Each structure stands twice: as structure tokens, then as C-alpha cells.
Amino acid sequence: MSYSSNAASQPPQKDNRKTIYALLIGALVLTWGYLIFDKSKNKEIITQKEIQYVNVSNAKDSLQALFNDASARADSLTGSNVQLTGALAQKNSEILKLRSNIGSILKKKNATDAELKQAKEMIAELNGKIDGLFAEITKLKGENQQLTSANQQLSTEKNQLTTEKGELQTNLSKTQAEKANVEDLASTLHASNIAVEAVKVKSNGSQKETSSAKRADLFIISCSLDENRVTPSGKKTIYVSVLNPDGTPSGTEGTFKSRDGSDVAYSNKVEVDYTTGKILPVSFSWKPGSKFQAGEYKILIYHNGFKIGEGKKDLKKGGFLGL
């Protein structure tokens, strides 16, 4: 019965299952709580990343729009000015370099805030350079317009001067021609003291004046060429036309042009050596191609296309009873 007493003396065993269950439940709750917290935290981080991405994307789009606008302005400047030289070409080169650098940043898919900030600063710098280039080009256009206007004015004035010069030259030529014509007219000599003597030439060569047409062999014509202070010294040609009593030319040797353009027959041509401002006595003989006729002969003297003197000689019928 010792067995029974030992069994009764042992203390009863404690049941730990509830504790274990409680611990397991607590651990499970903590695990789920951590998972829920971690999921919530991750969701928050993702949301923040998404917001950050959206913000970056919006900032990048805004910068791209600003860059596109600046690029369009730059293209409009260089497009209207095909060739830029000197300082303008240098400034345009700087603009192209800035555009290239900005474009490289904006093409990046994962551009950082620092890079976008740098791009924004460069876009502002780009706009400043474009404004400066625009101002200089506008200034140069104004200056070119002024130069163009000045050149047009000069061209107009030049054409006007050319026209005026042509008119002056025409007037000068006309004046010179008129002066030459006046001098030419003024240089025409004048014959005075015209005398005509009918002469019979004897067998021994001696001459005797006669008034008989039958006896006359030739005329001795004399005159004085009056002083003329305009006529230049030198050889002068004097034409003499002798008209028969019936008015026809006598002993024609040729013709010359008168000032009215008509042809005048001359009977004799005399060359004289005239000195400016001096009186020159002239005497020459003239023989007709046929016998003299009774009646009045006219002797017309010409110089420079003008008649400068006229003389007359009346011949009578010769012989007894006019035979």
C-alpha cells in the first residue's frame, strides 16, 4: 500500500499550454502588427517616391517647355540672319553650347534635382544671351536700315548730280557751239572799196583800161579786206562770182556752200594771207571763158559762206556806131 501513499504524496503537475498559447498568440499579433506596419511604411515610401517622381517629372516638363521656347527664339534669330560674323558669331556659338548642355540634362530619364536646378539656371542664362543677341541684331538692323537709306539718298543725289552734270555739259556744249558760231560769224571778213577795171592787153603786154566790151580782155578786180579783230591770222579763201549782164554765172570754176546751204557758182578763188586787225588790199585779174558782152556785170565777193561785198562794171558796145 506504499504505492498508494507515494502517489498521494506527489504534488499535481501544472498545465503550461495556456501560457504557450498566449505567447504564440502574442507573437502572432506582433508579427501581424509588424507586417501591417511595414506594409504601411512601404506604401508611404512608395507614395512619397511616386510624389517625388511626379514632382521631378513636372519640373522636367516645365524646364523642357522653357527650353523649347528659348530654342525657338534662338532659331528665329539665326534663321533671319543666315550669316553672323565677329562678336555676333561668338555669342551665337555660346548659345549653341548652352543649348547642347541643357538638352543633355533634359534627355536624362533619371535627372537629379541638382541637375534640374543646373538646367534651370542654364536656361535663364540662355534666355539672357538670346536677349542680348536679339538686342544687338535689332541694333545692327537699325544701323543697316539707316545705311541703306543713306545709300539710297546718296544714289539719288548721285543720279541727280549726274543728270545735272549732263545738263550742264549739254548747256556747255551748246554754249560753246553758240560761242564758236558767234566767233565764226564775227570772223567773217568784209570787203570795201571794190573796184572793177576792164583792161585791153596790147601785143607788147601793156594794159590799157577800156569801157568797150569788144576791146576788153580781162577784169582787174581790187578791194580792201577791212580790219577784223576776231578773225585769226592765216590763209583765207575768197570766192568771186562774176555774173553776166543776163544774170548767168560767167567763167564758172566750181561751187561752194553758202550759209543758207545752197550751192553758189564761183568764177575765181583767191587765197590771201590775212593778219588779225589789219586792212589787207587785194587785187587780182579775171578772164572770162568767152568774149565780154555789152551790159552791166556784177562782181560778188564771198568769204565764210557769206557775201561780203559787191561791185559792178558796165561795158559798152565797142567800135564805130556801136559795132
Residue pairs with C-beta under 8 A, 6 or more apart in sequence:
56 111
56 113
56 116
59 116
60 106
60 111
60 116
63 106
63 116
63 119
63 120
63 123
64 106
66 120
66 123
67 99
67 102
67 103
67 106
67 119
67 123
67 126
70 99
70 123
70 126
70 127
70 130
71 99
73 127
73 130
73 134
74 95
74 99
74 126
74 130
74 133
77 92
77 130
77 133
77 134
77 137
78 84
78 92
81 88
81 137
84 92
87 136
88 133
88 136
88 137
88 140
91 129
91 132
91 133
91 136
92 133
94 129
95 126
95 129
95 130
95 133
98 122
98 125
98 126
98 129
99 126
101 122
102 119
102 122
102 123
102 126
105 111
105 115
105 116
105 118
105 119
105 122
106 119
108 115
111 119
183 230
184 304
185 304
186 228
186 230
186 231
187 228
187 230
187 231
187 232
187 304
188 228
188 231
188 303
188 304
188 306
188 308
189 225
189 226
189 228
189 231
189 236
189 238
189 274
189 303
189 304
189 308
190 225
190 226
190 228
190 308
190 309
191 223
191 224
191 225
191 226
191 238
191 282
191 301
191 303
191 308
191 309
192 223
192 224
192 226
192 309
193 222
193 223
193 224
194 221
194 222
194 223
194 299
194 301
194 309
194 310
194 311
195 221
195 222
195 223
195 311
196 219
196 220
196 221
196 297
196 299
196 311
196 312
196 313
197 209
197 219
197 220
197 221
197 222
197 313
198 209
198 210
198 211
198 212
198 216
198 218
198 219
198 292
198 313
198 315
199 207
199 208
199 209
199 210
199 216
199 217
199 218
199 219
199 220
199 285
200 207
200 208
200 209
200 210
200 212
200 215
200 216
200 217
201 207
201 217
201 218
202 208
207 220
210 216
210 318
211 314
211 315
211 316
212 315
212 316
212 317
212 318
212 319
213 291
213 292
213 293
213 294
213 295
213 315
213 316
213 317
213 318
214 291
214 292
214 317
214 318
214 319
215 318
216 292
216 315
217 287
218 285
218 286
218 287
218 288
219 242
219 285
219 286
219 287
219 297
219 299
219 313
220 283
220 284
220 285
220 286
221 240
221 283
221 284
221 285
221 286
221 299
221 311
222 281
222 282
222 283
222 284
223 281
223 282
223 301
223 309
223 311
224 279
224 280
224 281
224 282
225 236
225 238
225 272
225 274
225 279
225 280
225 281
225 282
226 279
227 277
227 278
227 279
228 276
228 277
229 276
229 277
230 276
231 274
231 276
232 276
233 274
233 275
233 276
234 273
234 274
235 271
235 272
235 273
235 274
236 271
236 272
236 273
236 274
236 303
237 269
237 270
237 271
237 303
238 269
238 270
238 271
238 272
238 282
238 301
238 302
238 303
239 256
239 264
239 266
239 268
239 269
239 270
239 301
239 302
239 303
240 266
240 267
240 268
240 269
240 270
240 284
240 286
240 299
240 300
240 301
240 302
241 249
241 264
241 265
241 266
241 267
241 299
241 300
241 302
242 249
242 250
242 251
242 267
242 268
242 286
242 288
242 297
242 298
242 299
242 300
243 249
243 250
243 297
243 298
243 299
243 300
244 250
244 293
244 295
244 297
245 293
245 294
245 295
245 296
245 297
246 293
246 295
249 265
249 267
250 267
250 288
250 289
250 297
251 267
251 268
251 286
251 287
251 288
251 289
252 265
252 266
252 267
253 266
253 267
253 268
253 269
254 265
254 266
254 269
255 263
255 264
255 265
255 266
256 263
256 264
256 266
256 302
256 305
257 263
257 264
257 305
258 264
258 302
258 305
258 306
259 304
259 305
259 306
264 302
266 302
267 286
267 288
268 284
268 286
270 282
270 284
272 280
272 282
273 280
274 280
292 315
293 315
294 315
294 316
294 317
294 318
295 314
295 315
296 312
296 313
296 314
296 315
297 312
297 313
297 314
297 315
298 310
298 311
298 312
299 310
299 311
299 312
299 313
300 307
300 309
300 310
301 307
301 308
301 309
301 310
301 311
302 308
316 322
317 323
